[in-house]
Amino acid sequence: MKTGLTTTYDHYIAVDWSISIMAIARMTSKSNQIKVVEVPSDLTDLKAYLANLQGTKILTLEESMGSHWLYVELKDHVDRIVICDPYRNRLLSEGPKTDKMDASKLVQLLKANLLKEVFHSNDKFLDLRHLVSAYDDLIKAGVRLKNQRYSLLRNCGLSGKEKMGHQLPKASDQLVLSSIERQIRSYEEDKKVYEDEFSRLGKAHPEVKHQDTLPGIGPIGAIKMIAQVVTPERFSDVGHFLSYCGLLNFS
């Protein structure tokens, strides 16, 4: 969805942040002139810059590895902060690329209400989202390991369904199989730790309990849904919410 700006702000600000340099571009409600500064990246200096601006302020940043950290740090220093989707900012791909130029183009898109917003929030489910993300990565790694084991057994003329600890005739194949199986055992142990934690958190959050009562959801599905959705109020209507959650049947 776009940012959906319905309010006019006194200051429109875009920040192109990197580890060493930050470019800050600003426009005002009364002028389309763009003022840009490029200085060493410093969160304290950025907060001071925002504090010195009189009037209402909206700030935009592109989605990146550090965007949520910046969102949490800066959200109380402006009237609104928009984390935008960099892949939708076509204007940024035109012409030469520098941090100052990118920030200048970004602030123009912000004022014109042409940015696609990426949802961010600073709420009680933030830690839960971190856990779910790590759990999903763990599951993907586990599936890959099990597929590797299956392929190795099949290449040795077996069915691939042999129990853990099965011995192979060739020493080199056995070495590879033993390594994969050690990783699978470690994966299963880590998976159990996450699922125990999800069970504990599910009892602590009434929202999770409610979702768990829906047919076909289950405790882990409920945790994932709450962590990813956060609030249904971010969706324009019920249909979009149900579709995002995978609860619509189009057959």
Sequence and secondary structure as in RCSB ss.txt:
>XXXX:A:sequence
MKTGLTTTYDHYIAVDWSISIMAIARMTSKSNQIKVVEVPSDLTDLKAYLANLQGTKILTLEESMGSHWLYVELK
DHVDRIVICDPYRNRLLSEGPKTDKMDASKLVQLLKANLLKEVFHSNDKFLDLRHLVSAYDDLIKAGVRLKNQRY
SLLRNCGLSGKEKMGHQLPKASDQLVLSSIERQIRSYEEDKKVYEDEFSRLGKAHPEVKHQDTLPGIGPIGAIKM
IAQVVTPERFSDVGHFLSYCGLLNFS
>XXXX:A:secstr
 B    S  SEEEEEEE SSEEEEEEEETTEEEEEEEEEE  HHHHHHHHHTS S EEEEEE  TTHHHHHHHHG
GGSSEEEEE GGG GGGGSS   HHHHHHHHHHHHHTT  BB     STTHHHHHHHHHHHHHHHHHHHHHHHHH
HHHHHTTS S   TT   SSHHHHHHHHHHHHHHHHHHHHHHHHHHHHHHHHHH HHHHHHHTSTTTHHHHHHHH
HHHHS GGGSSSHHHHHHHTT     
